[in-house]
Amino acid sequence: MTYEEMQRMMQFILEQQAQFATDIQKLQEGQRQLQESQRQLHESQQSLQESHLQLQGSLAEASQLLTRLATVTVRGFEDTNAKIDALVDAQIRTDEKINALVDAQIRTDETLNAKIDSLANAQIRTDEKINALVNAQTRTEEKLNGLVNAQARTDEKLNLLVDAQGRTDENFNAKIDALVDAQGRTAESVQRTDEAVRNLTVVVDRYFREGRNGG
């Protein structure tokens, strides 16, 4: 691999790293729930940067080796050949490190895409749960409104009963008894209604807690 090819490879790696950093930023802005995954990804990026620094160090060593080789060329072809062999070995190791770095970048991209897909699926499930919760809340409000309307009708009946009591005194005691009975039934109905409301409230609270725990 020539130095120009090495430069192009380094430029490709730097561009991939820059794109990788951009994707991380977008992911941080889009979903804060992925902070732990972002931390792990940041550690992977640091590891990648460390590998990049090691690669730069190897390239610097190779450059130094080429400089020394130029200064001692006059000392003989044997020494020159030995240094060239060392340079070739260093270049092979450099290529191996570059290939390993490219493979690591590919694996990192695959991991990031998998986490993004997982996050998107989790968001879809969260939206579905929220919609179900909204629907349950709507049904609860409808039931509560029905109970309120039933109570209003009961109050109207009681008012009619009181008006009828005021208009006539005939069979006063019987009507009082009937009123007491009606009042007792109304109280029982109100008690059952209160119990139903309490039970419904317990169910709704449980649903909310389970919804939050499940989310």
KEMI-782103 format. One record per atom (N, C-alpha, C, O, CB): x negated, y negated, z negated. Coordinates in steps of 0.001 Angstrom, whole numbers, padded with zeros to 6 digits, always signed. Glycine has a CB too. Layout:
// KEMI-782103
XYZ;...
***
This chain:
// KEMI-782103
-000859+001201+000000;+000000+000000+000000;-000890-001245+000000;-001791-001366-000830;+000969-000009-001246;-000638-002165+000928;-001419-003396+001029;-000974-004385-000048;+000060-004229-000697;-001273-004025+002439;-001818-005416-000201;-001472-006430-001204;-000180-007149-000835;+000621-007488-001706;-002612-007448-001355;+000018-007383+000479;+001258-008047+000919;+002489-007178+000603;+003530-007668+000165;+001197-008350+002444;+002324-005872+000844;+003436-004963+000506;+003691-004964-001007;+004833-004901-001463;+003129-003515+000997;+002607-005037-001761;+002763-005108-003223;+003501-006381-003616;+004350-006369-004508;+001385-005054-003925;+003166-007488-002936;+003852-008745-003230;+005339-008651-002902;+006188-009111-003665;+003213-009897-002448;+005643-008038-001733;+007061-007887-001373;+007788-006999-002377;+008933-007254-002749;+007199-007300+000045;+007091-005951-002803;+007706-005075-003806;+007947-005826-005116;+008989-005671-005754;+006817-003844-004059;+006953-006648-005507;+007114-007443-006726;+008261-008437-006567;+009047-008637-007493;+005806-008185-007067;+008354-009071-005372;+009451-010008-005128;+010793-009295-005214;+011751-009826-005776;+009293-010680-003756;+010858-008090-004653;+012099-007296-004729;+012465-007001-006189;+013623-007112-006589;+011945-005964-003938;+011445-006622-006974;+011704-006308-008389;+012164-007558-009131;+013095-007509-009935;+010435-005722-009064;+011484-008707-008845;+011884-009940-009516;+013300-010353-009123;+014078-010810-009960;+010901-011063-009188;+013627-010186-007837;+014994-010525-007406;+016020-009609-008068;+017094-010050-008478;+015116-010428-005870;+015668-008321-008166;+016577-007387-008847;+016726-007751-010323;+017810-007663-010900;+016065-005939-008710;+015598-008164-010917;+015664-008544-012323;+016505-009805-012518;+017268-009912-013478;+014256-008761-012878;+016355-010770-011581;+017151-012001-011670;+018634-011689-011498;+019482-012224-012211;+016695-013027-010606;+018932-010806-010531;+020341-010415-010327;+020877-009685-011552;+022031-009853-011945;+020485-009519-009070;+020019-008881-012133;+020408-008164-013341;+020735-009138-014473;+021728-008963-015180;+019293-007203-013772;+019900-010160-014643;+020152-011155-015689;+021454-011906-015422;+022197-012219-016352;+018979-012147-015782;+021727-012194-014143;+022982-012880-013785;+024192-012017-014137;+025184-012507-014676;+023002-013227-012276;+024092-010724-013822;+025205-009810-014161;+025423-009748-015667;+026560-009695-016136;+024929-008391-013614;+024335-009754-016416;+024461-009726-017883;+025182-010969-018376;+026047-010894-019249;+023071-009619-018552;+024812-012135-017797;+025457-013381-018231;+026951-013371-017932;+027769-013769-018761;+024801-014584-017550;+027294-012900-016710;+028719-012821-016367;+029459-011880-017300;+030593-012142-017699;+028898-012362-014921;+028808-010792-017639;+029455-009830-018536;+029659-010410-019928;+030674-010146-020573;+028628-008553-018625;+028689-011204-020393;+028835-011834-021698;+029972-012842-021699;+030724-012947-022668;+027537-012511-022107;+030093-013596-020586;+031156-014591-020502;+032521-013929-020351;+033507-014431-020890;+030902-015542-019335;+032596-012844-019650;+033887-012208-019381;+034416-011397-020535;+035620-011431-020785;+033779-011334-018190;+033582-010667-021256;+034054-009768-022309;+033106-009837-023497;+031973-009359-023442;+034171-008311-021788;+033590-010436-024556;+032783-010539-025766;+032782-009227-026560;+031955-009008-027445;+033299-011679-026642;+033732-008374-026210;+033801-007100-026917;+032653-006178-026551;+032493-005122-027163;+035112-006417-026628;+031841-006560-025551;+030747-005714-025099;+029418-006166-025693;+028367-005906-025108;+030671-005718-023578;+029443-006834-026836;+028219-007403-027399;+027199-006305-027753;+025999-006470-027530;+028552-008238-028649;+027679-005214-028292;+026757-004153-028654;+026115-003552-027420;+024920-003260-027401;+027469-003078-029453;+026928-003371-026387;+026377-002839-025137;+025402-003825-024519;+024382-003435-023951;+027501-002515-024140;+025729-005128-024637;+024828-006148-024102;+023498-006142-024861;+022432-006356-024284;+025485-007543-024180;+023592-005893-026161;+022350-005843-026943;+021467-004690-026462;+020258-004845-026286;+022661-005687-028455;+022095-003535-026254;+021338-002396-025746;+020783-002684-024354;+019658-002308-024025;+022218-001144-025714;+021590-003352-023555;+021133-003690-022212;+019983-004698-022275;+019043-004639-021483;+022296-004255-021374;+020080-005625-023238;+018998-006598-023397;+017702-005903-023792;+016622-006280-023338;+019373-007657-024446;+017817-004882-024646;+016630-004122-025016;+016032-003423-023789;+014814-003366-023616;+016974-003091-026109;+016931-002892-022940;+016442-002267-021701;+015734-003289-020822;+014713-002989-020203;+017605-001620-020923;+016289-004508-020774;+015667-005564-019978;+014295-005921-020547;+013339-006133-019800;+016573-006815-019933;+014208-005986-021880;+012904-006269-022492;+011894-005184-022154;+010729-005461-021869;+013041-006401-024013;+012374-003923-022194;+011486-002822-021824;+011041-002959-020377;+009887-002697-020038;+012180-001470-022039;+011994-003381-019515;+011652-003587-018111;+010630-004720-017966;+009700-004621-017166;+012919-003898-017288;+010804-005790-018738;+009862-006899-018677;+008478-006468-019172;+007453-006890-018637;+010380-008083-019506;+008471-005614-020210;+007185-005118-020702;+006491-004279-019630;+005282-004386-019426;+007380-004286-021989;+007282-003441-018948;+006696-002650-017853;+006175-003568-016752;+005132-003312-016151;+007738-001662-017274;+006936-004658-016498;+006505-005624-015489;+005179-006282-015899;+004288-006477-015071;+007594-006698-015275;+005068-006619-017184;+003821-007217-017671;+002671-006229-017554;+001555-006602-017193;+003975-007679-019129;+002949-004970-017859;+001907-003963-017712;+001477-003840-016254;+000298-003671-015945;+002392-002608-018238;+002471-003930-015363;+002145-003867-013945;+001274-005056-013534;+000312-004900-012782;+003428-003829-013104;+001623-006243-014035;+000801-007417-013732;-000625-007242-014270;-001600-007646-013637;+001443-008689-014327;-000716-006628-015455;-002043-006372-016010;-002846-005426-015136;-004045-005608-014926;-001927-005802-017409;-002147-004400-014628;-002835-003464-013733;-003291-004153-012456;-004392-003910-011963;-001923-002287-013390;-002423-005023-011926;-002808-005770-010725;-003991-006695-011012;-004880-006861-010176;-001614-006586-010195;-003990-007301-012216;-005123-008165-012568;-006410-007360-012665;-007476-007796-012227;-004856-008892-013895;-006281-006161-013256;-007468-005304-013338;-007968-004930-011933;-009168-004919-011657;-007152-004023-014153;-006986-004622-011048;-007383-004282-009683;-008073-005463-009003;-009044-005280-008269;-006162-003841-008866;-007568-006678-009250;-008186-007870-008659;-009606-008062-009192;-010535-008366-008443;-007333-009123-008952;-009749-007875-010514;-011087-007998-011096;-012040-006954-010522;-013219-007207-010272;-011018-007861-012620;-011460-005757-010324;-012287-004696-009758;-012742-005043-008349;-013890-004795-007980;-011525-003378-009750;-011822-005627-007552;-012198-006054-006202;-013273-007138-006240;-014177-007140-005404;-010969-006564-005443;-013184-008056-007198;-014190-009121-007321;-015570-008546-007638;-016575-008919-007032;-013778-010125-008412;-015588-007638-008595;-016885-007004-008934;-017428-006203-007752;-018635-006148-007515;-016732-006076-010170;-016496-005580-007014;-016925-004794-005862;-017594-005683-004809;-018575-005288-004180;-015729-004053-005248;-017038-006909-004628;-017628-007819-003647;-019032-008263-004054;-019896-008438-003195;-016733-009039-003462;-019266-008445-005343;-020567-008933-005826;-021657-007874-005788;-022841-008209-005745;-020430-009447-007233;-021279-006610-005802;-022292-005548-005858;-022368-004757-004561;-022990-003696-004507;-021999-004605-007010;-021722-005285-003503;-021742-004555-002233;-023164-004352-001718;-023491-003317-001137;-020915-005296-001187;-024006-005368-001946;-025382-005322-001454;-026221-004280-002171;-027308-003944-001700;-026028-006676-001600;-025759-003768-003275;-026556-002813-004046;-026530-001410-003448;-027302-000541-003855;-026060-002762-005474;-025658-001195-002500;-025692+000134-001861;-024304+000668-001598;-023344+000369-002309;-026458+001123-002726;-024232+001480-000537;-022966+002034-000149;-022440+003062-001158;-021232+003244-001305;-023088+002657+001205;-023360+003718-001838;-022900+004725-002787;-022110+004084-003929;-021017+004519-004293;-024090+005512-003343;-022730+003014-004480;-022022+002329-005565;-020700+001738-005060;-019682+001751-005752;-022910+001215-006171;-020758+001209-003802;-019539+000630-003220;-018445+001689-003066;-017284+001454-003401;-019849-000010-001851;-018835+002853-002557;-017861+003921-002372;-017252+004360-003704;-016060+004654-003797;-018512+005112-001677;-018100+004396-004724;-017586+004795-006038;-016544+003794-006540;-015498+004175-007066;-018740+004914-007055;-016851+002518-006368;-015912+001508-006823;-014627+001531-005968;-013532+001303-006481;-016571+000112-006775;-014777+001810-004659;-013604+001910-003796;-012720+003067-004246;-011494+002965-004263;-014024+002095-002323;-013377+004174-004613;-012598+005310-005117;-011843+004940-006390;-010687+005316-006584;-013516+006511-005383;-012531+004193-007249;-011850+003756-008479;-010682+002840-008148;-009624+002913-008774;-012836+003034-009421;-010887+001967-007147;-009818+001076-006735;-008628+001859-006165;-007470+001543-006440;-010337+000078-005703;-008940+002881-005370;-007869+003716-004816;-007077+004386-005937;-005848+004436-005903;-008450+004784-003863;-007799+004895-006922;-007108+005519-008050;-006224+004512-008785;-005091+004813-009160;-008122+006133-009021;-006775+003299-008982;-005982+002266-009648;-004751+001907-008820;-003671+001676-009364;-006835+001013-009898;-004929+001863-007474;-003799+001557-006599;-002743+002649-006669;-001545+002362-006669;-004274+001378-005156;-003185+003903-006730;-002235+005019-006850;-001457+004909-008149;-000240+005094-008169;-002967+006377-006781;-002161+004607-009235;-001468+004453-010514;-000501+003276-010468;+000594+003322-011029;-002479+004263-011654;-000942+002207-009777;-000060+001043-009640;+001208+001416-008871;+002314+001049-009266;-000797-000115-008927;+001033+002153-007761;+002197+002591-006989;+003127+003456-007835;+004350+003324-007774;+001749+003364-005745;+002527+004338-008620;+003351+005197-009469;+004141+004366-010477;+005316+004632-010731;+002478+006228-010199;+003473+003344-011056;+004175+002486-012008;+005297+001703-011326;+006380+001534-011886;+003191+001521-012676;+005020+001223-010096;+006058+000484-009362;+007249+001396-009070;+008400+000997-009244;+005488-000096-008038;+006968+002615-008629;+008049+003551-008350;+008854+003860-009610;+010083+003934-009576;+007490+004841-007755;+008134+004040-010731;+008835+004297-011985;+009695+003105-012387;+010800+003265-012905;+007836+004623-013095;+009163+001893-012138;+009911+000691-012471;+011171+000568-011609;+012231+000187-012106;+009028-000547-012298;+011052+000891-010321;+012217+000856-009436;+013265+001875-009885;+014460+001579-009905;+011795+001130-007978;+012804+003089-010247;+013742+004107-010732;+014445+003643-012006;+015646+003854-012175;+013008+005433-010989;+013684+003011-012898;+014295+002512-014137;+015329+001440-013843;+016375+001388-014491;+013223+001958-015080;+015040+000578-012862;+015997-000465-012494;+017270+000145-011927;+018370-000314-012234;+015378-001431-011479;+017123+001192-011089;+018294+001858-010518;+019137+002486-011619;+020362+002369-011613;+017867+002929-009496;+018476+003158-012570;+019228+003773-013674;+019916+002712-014525;+021037+002910-014996;+018295+004627-014554;+019233+001581-014718;+019855+000506-015491;+021102-000027-014793;+022122-000274-015435;+018858-000632-015720;+021014-000204-013464;+022184-000672-012706;+023339+000320-012807;+024493-000075-012971;+021814-000895-011230;+023019+001609-012709;+024074+002619-012814;+024719+002581-014189;+025941+002669-014307;+023512+004019-012535;+023894+002449-015238;+024439+002376-016597;+025323+001150-016767;+026393+001220-017371;+023307+002352-017629;+024855+000005-016215;+025641-001223-016328;+026978-001094-015604;+028011-001512-016128;+024855-002409-015766;+026962-000516-014399;+028214-000344-013667;+029173+000567-014407;+030378+000319-014436;+027945+000210-012282;+028632+001634-015011;+029490+002548-015772;+030114+001834-016970;+031287+002046-017276;+028685+003775-016246;+029340+000992-017646;+029875+000276-018805;+030906-000758-018375;+031901-000976-019066;+028743-000402-019587;+030664-001397-017230;+031645-002365-016720;+032948-001662-016387;+034024-002162-016715;+031101-003099-015474;+032861-000486-015726;+034078+000271-015418;+034794+000695-016689;+036020+000628-016774;+033745+001500-014572;+034012+001137-017684;+034627+001540-018950;+035324+000369-019625;+036409+000516-020187;+033576+002129-019887;+034681-000809-019561;+035291-001996-020158;+036579-002377-019432;+037564-002753-020067;+034305-003171-020134;+036573-002280-018102;+037782-002606-017332;+038921-001659-017690;+040065-002086-017847;+037495-002539-015817;+038603-000365-017820;+039643+000599-018197;+040164+000325-019602;+041364+000427-019857;+039104+002031-018111;+039251-000026-020518;+039686-000340-021876;+040585-001570-021892;+041549-001631-022655;+038476-000562-022787;+040264-002564-021035;+041099-003757-020965;+042482-003430-020442;+043478-003983-020908;+040449-004811-020086;+042545-002513-019455;+043848-002107-018919;+044679-001434-020008;+045868-001715-020158;+043671-001153-017710;+044039-000543-020767;+044772+000131-021856;+045218-000871-022911;+046311-000745-023464;+043896+001223-022508;+044382-001865-023194;+044771-002884-024169;+045981-003669-023683;+046906-003939-024449;+043603-003836-024445;+045968-004040-022380;+047116-004763-021821;+048391-003928-021906;+049465-004449-022207;+046842-005154-020362;+048263-002632-021640;+049441-001768-021722;+049983-001723-023153;+051196-001760-023360;+049098-000346-021238;+049089-001642-024133;+049535-001617-025522;+050188-002936-025916;+051193-002959-026626;+048361-001316-026451;+049600-004036-025442;+050188-005347-025751;+051580-005459-025132;+052509-005956-025767;+049276-006492-025236;+051718-004993-023889;+053039-005048-023250;+054055-004189-024007;+055203-004590-024197;+052945-004582-021783;+053614-003002-024437;+054514-002150-025208;+054900-002817-026522;+056045-002722-026964;+053864-000790-025476;+053940-003489-027138;+054218-004178-028393;+055199-005329-028180;+056099-005545-028992;+052919-004699-029014;+055017-006067-027078;+055940-007167-026771;+057347-006631-026545;+058325-007209-027020;+055462-007951-025529;+057443-005515-025810;+058762-004925-025569;+059404-004466-026870;+060601-004660-027084;+058652-003749-024598;+058594-003851-027746;+059133-003416-029037;+059591-004610-029864;+060622-004558-030536;+058083-002609-029813;+058804-005696-029804;+059195-006893-030548;+060498-007464-030007;+061345-007933-030767;+058087-007953-030485;+060655-007421-028664;+061893-007926-028057;+063086-007098-028504;+064140-007635-028842;+061789-007915-026522;+062902-005772-028501;+064004-004916-028953;+064321-005153-030424;+065482-005118-030832;+063663-003438-028724;+063288-005393-031213;+063511-005668-032640;+064302-006959-032822;+065230-007024-033629;+062166-005760-033393;+063921-007989-032060;+064646-009255-032152;+066093-009085-031709;+066999-009684-032288;+063957-010333-031304;+066312-008260-030672;+067684-008030-030222;+068505-007339-031315;+069666-007679-031545;+067692-007184-028934;+067882-006366-031982;+068599-005679-033058;+068891-006627-034218;+069978-006607-034797;+067788-004475-033554;+067899-007459-034547;+068112-008417-035639;+069218-009414-035271;+070045-009778-036107;+066795-009172-035963;+069216-009846-034002;+070285-010750-033570;+071648-010072-033669;+072642-010696-034041;+070037-011226-032130;+071678-008767-033326;+072932-008036-033472;+073391-007966-034911;+074582-008075-035199;+072789-006645-032922;+072438-007782-035816;+072794-007754-037241;+073307-009119-037698;+074266-009209-038464;+071577-007332-038094;+072654-010182-037216;+073106-011532-037584;+074514-011783-037075;+075356-012339-037781;+072147-012598-037027;+074762-011361-035822;+076111-011547-035278;+077151-010743-036048;+078262-011215-036287;+076144-011152-033807;+076782-009532-036431;+077708-008706-037214;+078016-009367-038564;+079149-009353-039044;+077116-007292-037434;+076962-009947-039157;+077173-010616-040436;+078071-011840-040259;+078903-012139-041115;+075826-011026-041057;+077892-012552-039126;+078730-013724-038857;+080197-013316-038699;+081102-013986-039195;+078240-014457-037590;+080410-012183-037984;+081791-011712-037838;+082376-011311-039181;+083564-011513-039432;+081856-010531-036867;+081551-010747-040037;+082027-010388-041380;+082423-011629-042160;+083444-011646-042848;+080949-009608-042148;+081592-012684-042043;+081925-013938-042724;+083238-014525-042192;+084046-015051-042959;+080784-014956-042552;+083442-014429-040871;+084694-014943-040302;+085902-014181-040853;+086939-014762-041174;+084665-014844-038765;+085732-012875-040949;+086828-012081-041495;+087107-012453-042953;+088260-012519-043378;+086507-010588-041384;+086051-012689-043697;+086236-013093-045094;+086947-014435-045182;+087819-014634-046027;+084884-013165-045818;+086560-015367-044288;+087229-016670-044285;+088713-016536-043940;+089558-017187-044553;+086544-017616-043291;+089024-015690-042956;+090434-015443-042614;+091192-014837-043789;+092356-015148-044039;+090536-014513-041396;+090485-013957-044501;+091119-013327-045649;+091418-014348-046741;+092473-014310-047373;+090234-012213-046197;+090485-015249-046949;+090696-016288-047970;+091833-017224-047553;+092655-017613-048383;+089390-017101-048202;+091881-017591-046242;+092968-018443-045762;+094331-017767-045936;+095303-018395-046355;+092745-018802-044290;+094380-016493-045609;+095641-015764-045767;+096061-015702-047232;+097247-015741-047560;+095513-014344-045197;+095064-015607-048098;+095377-015571-049527;+095953-016900-049997;+096818-016947-050871;+094127-015228-050338;+095443-018003-049382;+095935-019316-049784;+097346-019599-049264;+098085-020374-049871;+094987-020388-049294;+097718-018984-048159;+099029-019255-047563;+100172-018497-048229;+101335-018864-048055;+098998-018914-046105;+099884-017516-048937;+100982-016730-049549;+100592-016271-050932;+099434-015968-051222;+101348-015509-048676;+101609-016231-051776;+101400-015708-053134;+102094-014367-053338;+102029-013777-054417;+101904-016710-054170;+102774-013885-052262;+103483-012622-052380;+102494-011479-052548;+101432-011424-051928;+104376-012386-051155;+102894-010597-053398;+102058-009423-053681;+100640-009857-054013;+099649-009319-053517;+102052-008449-052481;+100602-010870-054887;+099306-011475-055216;+098314-010431-055745;+097161-010354-055320;+099492-012594-056255;+098812-009648-056676;+097909-008669-057284;+097454-007620-056268;+096302-007187-056266;+098594-007985-058471;+098406-007221-055394;+098039-006216-054387;+096998-006774-053422;+096048-006091-053040;+099285-005748-053608;+097205-008059-053031;+096253-008655-052100;+094903-008873-052760;+093848-008739-052140;+096789-009975-051563;+094978-009221-054074;+093707-009357-054794;+092970-008026-054792;+091764-007956-054557;+093942-009842-056249;+093744-006961-055062;+093115-005638-055059;+092544-005308-053676;+091434-004796-053533;+094132-004559-055485;+093383-005638-052643;+092900-005379-051281;+091653-006195-050972;+090720-005728-050318;+093996-005692-050256;+091668-007444-051468;+090504-008295-051248;+089279-007747-051954;+088173-007743-051414;+090785-009711-051720;+089507-007279-053188;+088384-006701-053933;+087842-005480-053204;+086631-005286-053095;+088815-006320-055367;+088789-004644-052696;+088334-003468-051947;+087558-003875-050696;+086501-003329-050381;+089530-002588-051558;+088135-004870-049988;+087449-005336-048774;+086083-005910-049111;+085101-005707-048397;+088295-006392-048046;+086057-006648-050245;+084777-007227-050652;+083763-006131-050987;+082582-006230-050656;+084971-008157-051862;+084256-005085-051653;+083371-003969-051972;+082828-003309-050718;+081644-002986-050621;+084099-002945-052819;+083751-003113-049733;+083272-002514-048478;+082271-003442-047772;+081280-003011-047183;+084467-002207-047538;+082592-004752-047869;+081669-005710-047252;+080303-005661-047936;+079264-005689-047275;+082248-007139-047320;+080320-005589-049258;+079058-005508-050000;+078297-004245-049621;+077080-004263-049439;+079318-005537-051519;+079053-003133-049505;+078395-001897-049086;+077819-002052-047678;+076698-001626-047400;+079385-000713-049135;+078607-002671-046797;+078133-002883-045427;+076892-003767-045424;+075926-003505-044707;+079241-003515-044561;+076935-004831-046247;+075774-005728-046334;+074569-004977-046875;+073446-005157-046403;+076087-006947-047229;+074818-004124-047884;+073708-003355-048448;+073111-002410-047405;+071894-002290-047271;+074178-002558-049676;+074020-001734-046660;+073507-000848-045615;+072742-001644-044546;+071721-001205-044016;+074665-000062-044967;+073287-002832-044258;+072600-003679-043270;+071218-004083-043773;+070238-004041-043029;+073438-004938-042957;+071151-004480-045059;+069854-004850-045625;+068885-003675-045588;+067705-003829-045271;+070020-005348-047064;+069417-002480-045926;+068542-001310-045883;+068062-001046-044463;+066898-000710-044244;+069267-000075-046432;+068974-001202-043492;+068585-000989-042093;+067515-001996-041670;+066558-001654-040975;+069816-001100-041167;+067701-003254-042108;+066721-004289-041764;+065372-003969-042396;+064328-004108-041758;+067211-005680-042223;+065404-003533-043674;+064143-003183-044329;+063461-002013-043628;+062251-002025-043403;+064385-002843-045801;+064255-001008-043291;+063676+000146-042586;+063090-000270-041245;+062003+000160-040861;+064736+001239-042376;+063841-001124-040537;+063353-001603-039246;+062068-002419-039416;+061151-002327-038600;+064431-002448-038548;+062016-003218-040486;+060818-004021-040758;+059624-003118-041041;+058516-003390-040578;+061058-004973-041948;+059843-002040-041801;+058766-001091-042084;+058254-000459-040798;+057048-000325-040595;+059248-000002-043054;+059203-000068-039918;+058823+000553-038651;+058005-000432-037802;+056985-000066-037218;+060084+001021-037877;+058473-001685-037745;+057770-002693-036944;+056378-002949-037508;+055401-003019-036762;+058574-004008-036898;+056290-003092-038872;+054972-003317-039477;+054043-002148-039197;+052873-002347-038872;+055101-003534-040993;+054560-000919-039321;+053729+000241-039038;+053256+000246-037594;+052108+000572-037292;+054487+001518-039341;+054188-000130-036700;+053822-000153-035276;+052716-001176-035013;+051782-000919-034254;+055057-000474-034405;+052843-002351-035662;+051824-003386-035485;+050488-002907-036015;+049456-003099-035373;+052237-004686-036187;+050501-002272-037208;+049233-001800-037782;+048599-000736-036925;+047396-000762-036667;+049447-001262-039182;+049424+000214-036478;+048891+001260-035619;+048409+000705-034304;+047412+001164-033747;+049930+002322-035377;+049151-000324-033792;+048727-000959-032541;+047377-001627-032680;+046520-001521-031803;+049754-001977-032090;+047195-002332-033816;+045904-003006-034005;+044785-002004-034221;+043686-002168-033691;+045971-003970-035188;+045066-000951-035010;+044043+000053-035253;+043694+000796-033983;+042532+001117-033731;+044499+001027-036318;+044722+001068-033179;+044476+001761-031910;+043749+000882-030932;+042956+001411-030153;+045776+002233-031299;+043960-000467-030905;+043320-001409-029971;+041888-001595-030280;+041201-002353-029594;+044002-002738-029991;
***
